[in-house]
Amino acid sequence: MQIPIRKFSNHGMLEFEYLLTKFRAENKIDDIQLNKLLFDDLYSSSFEQAEPIILEMDNNKYNIAKLISESLKLVDHPELDKDKGLWTWLSALMLKRLVKVNPKTNELKFSSDNSLYIYNPSYNRYYRHLIAFPCLIYTRLGEVGEKIFLRGTIDERGELVEQLAANQEIQRNSGAIESATLLYYDELTGKIKKGAAGQANEKIGGQAHRLRDVLKQFTLTYDLNAMNGKQIVELLPREFDRWKKRYHGSEEISVL
């Protein structure tokens, strides 16, 4: 079924925030209340420039980001990254996909962080939104961002997103994302290398939080926008050496 895209008014934004609080307290999503909010002209209006979307059952983050970005013609309308009503309406439309479910008890696992569902376009919050950020990454970086920022399902932030996405020098830079992919994504297994997203108090060197800090320092000396991922990796200090390797059987292979 094709779904015409709409956008919330300020009144709709407030009502969605109220419903989120209600659904969280009751541990259930009321379809009738949610559908009224989504399609009643009292709360939202048609977004004419977008093509209607057909949401498949697939919850793959990359596929959903591609579908929505193309429907919105986002590549031609970068100004939509400021549209709170649009992105919040889209997260309301997909709310059941965004809230995790405990497989043993079937209880919903709402996040207490509303910024995952209600869009805030400020530079230090927009990357937390579960719908907007993947779409913006897809539009800016395409497949370059897929293996790090667009992996997994739409209801999860991702193993490395928390540590890398907050830094705009990284999230908007294809070379920086490529360097993170070369270091932390294992092409042989299709997974993030174990320990890459570890916390700062762990003794393993060269993890994602360190890449974030080092790249921030590099911006004072280098034009990272003019560099590809391999060039950036070559500049990294010795603590990253362990991440520059991958293995095929017992054979060690450089990622460079």
C-alpha positions as CSV (number, residue, x, y, z in Angstrom):
1,M,0.0,0.0,0.0
2,Q,1.3,3.4,-0.9
3,I,1.5,5.9,1.9
4,P,1.4,9.6,1.2
5,I,4.0,11.5,3.2
6,R,2.9,14.2,5.6
7,K,4.4,16.5,8.1
8,F,3.4,17.4,11.7
9,S,2.3,20.9,12.7
10,N,3.6,22.2,16.0
11,H,0.3,21.0,17.5
12,G,1.0,17.5,16.0
13,M,4.6,17.5,17.4
14,L,3.3,18.2,20.9
15,E,0.6,15.6,20.6
16,F,3.1,13.0,19.4
17,E,5.3,13.8,22.4
18,Y,2.3,13.3,24.7
19,L,1.4,10.0,23.0
20,L,5.0,8.8,23.4
21,T,4.8,9.4,27.1
22,K,1.5,7.6,27.3
23,F,2.6,4.6,25.2
24,R,5.8,4.3,27.3
25,A,3.8,4.3,30.5
26,E,1.3,1.8,29.3
27,N,3.9,-0.3,27.5
28,K,1.8,-0.5,24.3
29,I,1.2,1.4,21.1
30,D,-2.4,2.3,20.4
31,D,-2.9,2.0,16.6
32,I,-6.1,4.0,16.6
33,Q,-4.6,6.9,18.4
34,L,-1.4,6.8,16.4
35,N,-3.2,6.7,13.0
36,K,-5.5,9.6,14.0
37,L,-2.5,11.6,14.8
38,L,-0.7,10.6,11.6
39,F,-3.5,11.4,9.1
40,D,-5.8,13.9,10.7
41,D,-5.5,17.4,9.2
42,L,-5.7,18.8,12.8
43,Y,-2.2,17.5,13.4
44,S,-0.4,17.1,10.1
45,S,-0.6,18.3,6.4
46,S,0.4,16.7,3.1
47,F,4.0,17.0,2.0
48,E,3.4,17.5,-1.7
49,Q,6.9,17.4,-3.0
50,A,7.5,13.8,-1.8
51,E,6.5,10.6,-3.6
52,P,4.3,8.2,-1.7
53,I,6.2,5.4,-0.1
54,I,5.6,1.6,0.1
55,L,7.1,0.3,3.3
56,E,8.2,-3.3,2.9
57,M,8.5,-5.6,5.9
58,D,12.3,-5.4,5.7
59,N,13.7,-3.4,8.6
60,N,17.2,-3.1,7.2
61,K,18.5,0.4,8.0
62,Y,20.2,0.9,4.6
63,N,17.2,-0.1,2.6
64,I,14.8,2.1,4.6
65,A,17.2,5.1,4.3
66,K,17.4,4.6,0.6
67,L,13.6,4.3,0.2
68,I,12.8,7.4,2.2
69,S,15.6,9.5,0.8
70,E,14.5,8.8,-2.8
71,S,10.9,9.4,-1.9
72,L,11.8,12.8,-0.4
73,K,14.2,13.6,-3.3
74,L,16.6,14.5,-0.5
75,V,19.6,14.9,-2.7
76,D,17.9,17.8,-4.3
77,H,16.5,19.2,-1.1
78,P,19.2,19.3,1.6
79,E,17.3,22.0,3.4
80,L,15.0,19.3,4.7
81,D,17.6,18.4,7.3
82,K,16.0,21.3,9.3
83,D,12.3,20.1,9.0
84,K,11.2,18.9,12.5
85,G,7.7,18.2,11.5
86,L,8.6,16.0,8.5
87,W,11.1,13.8,10.3
88,T,9.0,13.4,13.4
89,W,6.0,12.4,11.3
90,L,8.1,9.8,9.6
91,S,9.3,8.4,13.0
92,A,5.6,8.3,14.2
93,L,4.7,6.4,11.0
94,M,7.4,3.9,11.7
95,L,7.1,3.9,15.5
96,K,6.4,0.1,15.7
97,R,9.7,-0.5,13.9
98,L,11.7,1.9,16.0
99,V,10.7,0.4,19.4
100,K,12.5,-2.8,20.3
101,V,10.6,-5.8,21.6
102,N,11.8,-8.1,24.3
103,P,11.7,-11.5,22.5
104,K,11.0,-13.4,25.7
105,T,8.2,-11.3,27.2
106,N,7.0,-9.4,24.1
107,E,7.3,-6.2,26.2
108,L,8.1,-3.0,24.3
109,K,11.5,-1.4,25.1
110,F,11.0,2.3,24.5
111,S,14.1,4.4,24.8
112,S,13.8,7.1,27.5
113,D,15.6,9.4,25.0
114,N,12.8,11.2,23.0
115,S,15.4,12.5,20.5
116,L,15.4,9.1,18.9
117,Y,11.8,9.7,17.9
118,I,11.3,13.5,17.9
119,Y,13.6,15.3,15.5
120,N,15.9,18.0,16.8
121,P,17.9,19.6,14.0
122,S,20.6,21.1,16.2
123,Y,24.1,19.9,15.3
124,N,24.6,18.0,18.6
125,R,21.2,16.2,18.5
126,Y,20.0,15.5,15.0
127,Y,22.3,12.5,14.6
128,R,20.4,10.7,17.3
129,H,17.1,10.5,15.3
130,L,16.5,6.9,14.1
131,I,15.0,8.0,10.8
132,A,16.5,11.3,9.8
133,F,20.2,10.5,10.4
134,P,20.4,7.3,8.3
135,C,18.6,9.2,5.5
136,L,21.0,12.1,5.7
137,I,24.0,9.8,5.8
138,Y,22.7,7.9,2.8
139,T,22.2,11.1,0.8
140,R,25.6,12.5,1.7
141,L,27.7,9.4,1.6
142,G,25.8,6.7,-0.2
143,E,27.4,3.2,0.1
144,V,30.5,4.7,1.8
145,G,28.4,5.1,5.0
146,E,26.7,1.7,4.7
147,K,29.1,-0.6,6.6
148,I,29.5,1.7,9.6
149,F,26.5,4.0,10.0
150,L,23.8,2.1,8.0
151,R,24.4,-1.4,9.2
152,G,21.8,-3.4,11.1
153,T,18.1,-2.6,11.6
154,I,16.4,0.7,11.8
155,D,15.6,0.4,15.6
156,E,19.3,0.4,16.6
157,R,21.8,3.1,16.7
158,G,24.7,0.9,15.7
159,E,27.9,-0.2,17.4
160,L,30.0,2.7,16.4
161,V,27.5,5.5,15.8
162,E,27.5,6.8,19.3
163,Q,31.3,7.3,19.2
164,L,31.7,8.6,15.7
165,A,28.5,10.4,14.7
166,A,28.7,13.2,17.2
167,N,31.8,14.5,15.4
168,Q,30.7,16.5,12.3
169,E,34.2,16.3,10.8
170,I,33.6,12.5,10.7
171,Q,29.9,12.1,9.8
172,R,30.1,14.5,6.9
173,N,33.4,13.4,5.5
174,S,33.5,10.4,3.1
175,G,37.2,9.9,3.6
176,A,36.9,9.8,7.4
177,I,34.0,7.3,7.2
178,E,36.1,5.2,4.7
179,S,39.0,5.2,7.2
180,A,36.7,4.0,10.0
181,T,35.4,1.3,7.6
182,L,39.0,0.2,6.7
183,L,39.9,0.0,10.4
184,Y,36.9,-1.5,12.1
185,Y,34.8,-3.4,9.4
186,D,35.8,-6.9,8.6
187,E,35.1,-7.6,5.0
188,L,35.6,-11.3,5.5
189,T,32.9,-11.7,8.2
190,G,30.7,-8.7,7.3
191,K,30.8,-7.6,10.9
192,I,32.4,-4.9,13.1
193,K,35.7,-6.1,14.5
194,K,35.5,-7.2,18.2
195,G,36.4,-4.4,20.6
196,A,36.3,-1.6,18.1
197,A,33.5,0.2,19.9
198,G,35.0,-0.3,23.4
199,Q,34.9,2.3,26.1
200,A,37.7,4.7,26.8
201,N,38.7,3.0,30.0
202,E,39.5,-0.2,28.1
203,K,43.2,-0.9,27.5
204,I,42.9,-1.7,23.8
205,G,44.4,1.1,21.8
206,G,43.1,2.7,18.6
207,Q,39.4,2.1,19.2
208,A,36.7,4.2,17.6
209,H,36.7,6.9,20.4
210,R,40.4,7.4,19.7
211,L,39.9,7.7,16.0
212,R,37.3,10.4,16.7
213,D,39.8,12.3,18.9
214,V,42.7,11.9,16.5
215,L,40.7,13.0,13.5
216,K,39.6,16.1,15.4
217,Q,43.3,16.9,15.9
218,F,44.1,16.2,12.3
219,T,41.6,18.9,11.1
220,L,44.0,21.5,12.6
221,T,46.8,20.4,10.2
222,Y,45.2,18.5,7.3
223,D,42.4,19.0,4.8
224,L,40.6,15.8,5.5
225,N,38.0,16.6,2.9
226,A,40.7,16.3,0.2
227,M,41.8,12.9,1.5
228,N,40.5,9.4,1.0
229,G,40.2,6.7,3.7
230,K,43.6,5.0,2.9
231,Q,45.4,8.3,3.0
232,I,43.9,9.1,6.4
233,V,44.7,5.6,7.8
234,E,48.3,6.0,6.7
235,L,48.6,9.1,8.9
236,L,47.3,7.4,12.1
237,P,49.8,6.7,15.0
238,R,51.0,3.3,16.0
239,E,48.2,2.6,18.4
240,F,46.0,1.9,15.4
241,D,48.3,-0.7,13.9
242,R,46.3,-3.6,15.2
243,W,43.2,-2.4,13.4
244,K,45.0,-2.0,10.1
245,K,45.2,-5.8,9.8
246,R,42.7,-8.4,8.8
247,Y,43.2,-12.1,8.5
248,H,42.5,-14.8,5.9
249,G,43.0,-18.1,7.6
250,S,46.4,-17.7,9.3
251,E,47.6,-15.1,6.8
252,E,47.8,-11.5,8.0
253,I,46.7,-8.9,5.3
254,S,47.1,-5.1,5.5
255,V,43.9,-3.1,4.8
256,L,46.0,-0.5,2.9
